[in-house]
Amino acid sequence: MIANHKGEIPVVILLLPFLSGIIAGLNVFAGANINLLIGVFAFFSITFILLNLNYTRLKLYKYRWLGGSLITIILFLFGWIIVLKNSELNLKDHFSKTNGQLLYIKINSEPVLKNGLLRFTAKVEAIESKGIQTPTSGTLLVTIKDSAANNLYYGDELLIPAKYKSIDPPFNPAEFNYKKYLAYKNIYYQAFLFPKQYKIITTNTGNLLIAHSLRLRQHLVEKIKRNMRDTGAIAVASTLILGYKADLSEDLLQAYKNTGTVYVLSVSGSQVAILYLLLSFALQFLNPYRYGKLIRATIILAVIWYYAMLTGFSLAVCRVDVMVSLVVIGKSFRRYINTLNLLAVSAFLLLIYDPFFITEAGFQLSFIAVSGLIVFQPMVYQWLKFKNKWVDKVWALCSVSIAAQVVIFPISALYFHQFPVYFLISNLFVALPAALIMYSGIFFLSLPQIPVVSSSIAYILEKTIIAMNKGLTYIQNAPYSVVNKIWLTTPEYLLLYAIIISLFYFLYDRKLWLLKFSLACMLLLCISFSIKNIRQSNSKEIAWLNLKKHQGIVFKNGNKAIVLSDLKNTDKTYVYSIQPYLDSCQVNDVKLYNLDQDINTSWVRKKHGLVQFLNTTVFISGKEFYSNDFRQKIKTSYIYITGNPDDVLNRIRRNFEFTTLIIDGSNSDGKIDQWAKQLKAESVAYKILKRNNSIVSMSN
């Protein structure tokens, strides 16, 4: 559905400068003076009001552009201001700006237990210094390794030591930026606690409604666990119906990602739509009464928003709840609202509440997918016509899947770096079981525990989920099911959307300039990909990775790489810190070796600690250094110190002539400091990887 005139979608038009202001506040002008901005905002707002009051007298109808320009500036400034206002780090009373010995914190999220660690966020309410408490603000990420902490809950107040540290940035190329991710959630610091390092002051002091909803959700999750046995089915049911993701395994999540059906694991509009339809049908009897429609609307709104709270205020649910709320209110007063306007209003309201929502992939995917369905799905559906109504219904489902997948492809490639080839098959496959799971799941959770009835519904629910999981796993394991290693730059991402929008609009409007524009964008995209591929295929480099206490050296020659590490390729650190670098470099031939193994290839040779990579020589000095000196000094480009060896510098001086010395994170802080002082005094070039960015050096 494409609007014929911008007057049909005024809120969409107004949303654009508001979004621009938020993006500017997040990325470009984050350190701006908020008081100055508020002053400028007030000036333009007052000017706009005064001009409107004197519209006729000043003959402003001759200058229609003036009002639009002022509104654009006002909305841009408003978006910019709310970003700065919502950033907790800008607050004067943020806990990081006050010194003290103890922190008084209140748990403001549902604690999640995983791998023996309890993790939650907490509001820092006060800091104590020498017995004096100072009120503070700010959010702290807390991790506790203590089985006794498993009873902690939302709203509990704790007393903990004021020992916290900032979140580490990504140290390796292409690594996920967890620091930035948490910063967009107003979390800049974390604390790690052990037994007897915290004290419970009071319990259940949080918002009563939120506390009740979290306990109810936990009760419903326990009900699912009592009536079902398969852990995968339990995890999917809890995630799909209630938004509880703590039990979802990485393997299961990856199967849904690789088949393009990960949206099934998100509490989204489907569940809200089911609730809305059920409530609308059940409350129809109220319509004939005087205030029946108002009562009906009030009940529907209360239930769908309570469900949103029950699911942890999922962004997708909040978006649909806002849209459904506007539809319900509009129907109550017999008003029609354009669907794109509804979507824009929901985005406005959510971003005013928290402008950092715009940084979340789920928010972006949700709004882009729904916008694409509204605009592009009718166009795709018109491509083919079928007389058979059942074939036509299947094609309608296909058109929905095609429109959604096409419109979210650039953003999913940007974030997840892959494309599910069999998305059409997998989406058709999950359509029926997903609907059955939602209906039976809501029915199962709505009923009290009835011996035969509850177990029967749970059996149907469990077997349906198991069948769906097995089917998606089979599709995932099919040949060429996923195109991986898609790494887009921001210009490439924007070019893809320009191509999609212009091409679809050309098919709708048949204007030749749109086709020319899309072809020009395709040419630019091909040039960008070609330049990138040529650079990668000709690059020869060594990456010295910061893997904390682990070792990691990557010798890369074009699309081939040899990795020296003490990790396996299935280890979490390898997957999150080494693999992204290899994928971003388009490496498709990787060989993993332990540091003790010898290597003999055409471009890398390793014997004991000595490595020859093309024309670059590297010596790896581990804990076991040669006891005897060499007959003559060996010339090397780099020496890599790992394993915390003793008296290593003296032995290196006697046996090597080198250019740069690399010290990794497996060495102790004391020895690193000692070596750094000696090397600095001797003017020797050295690099320390511990708590520093990794180093990528070129080779000839």
Buried (B, 14 or more C-beta within 10 A) or exposed (E): EBBEEEEBBEBBBBBEBBBBBBBBBBEEBBEBEBEEBBEBBEEBBEBBEEBEEEEEEEEBEEEEEBBEEBBBBBBBBBBBBBBBBBBBEEBEBBBBEBEBEBBBBBBBBBBEBEEEEBBBBBBBBBBBEEEEEEEBBBBBBBEBBBEEBEEBBBBBBBBBEBEBEEBEEBBBBBBEEEBEBBBBBBBBBBBBBEEEBBEEEEBEBBEEEBBEBBBBBBEBBEBBBEBBEBEBBBBBBBBBBBBBBBBBEEEBBBBBBBBBBBBBBBBBBBBBBBBBEBBEEEBEEBEEEEEBBEBBBEBBBEBBBBBBBBBBBBBBBBBBBBBBBBBBEBBBEEEEBBBBBBBBBBBBBBBBEBBBBBBBBBBBBBBBBBBBBBBBBBBBBEEEEEEEEEEEEBBBBBBBBBBBBBBBBBBBBBBBBBBBBBBBBBBBBBBEBBEBBBEBBBBBBEEEEEEEEBBEBBBBBBBBBBEBBEBBBBBBEEEEBBEEBBBBEEEBBBBBBBBBBBBBBBBBEEEEEBBEBBBBBBEBBEEBEEEBEEEBEEBBBBBBBBBBEBBBBBBBBBBBBBBBBBBEEEBEBBBBBBBBBBBBBBBEEBEBBEBEEEBEEEBBEBEEBBBBBBEBBBBBBBEEBEEEEEEEEBEBBBBBBBBBBEEBBEBBEEBBEBBBBBBBBBBEEEBBEEBEEEBEEEEBEBBBBBEEBBBBBEBE
